[in-house]
Amino acid sequence: MTGAAKGDSLYARYMKAFQASTAHTSGCPACQASAECAVGAPIHERFARLQDAYRRLQAEQKRF
């Protein structure tokens, strides 16, 4: 997989995780109050991991 294809795939997963996180939060009072529930915690953790990975990839691409 090329760097661009890897970035595109990562971006798609990142955006899907963002959508899942915001969709869950919109209907979960605990997560709205920044007290993640048992269901929301792994959803938000996945989003955070993918966001970090995407930002790292962007920073690496800017160096070259």
PyMOL commands that set and color helices and strands:
alter all, ss='L'
color gray80, all
select helices_A, chain A and resi 3-26+29-32+40-63
alter helices_A, ss='H'
color red, helices_A
deselect
rebuild
show_as cartoon
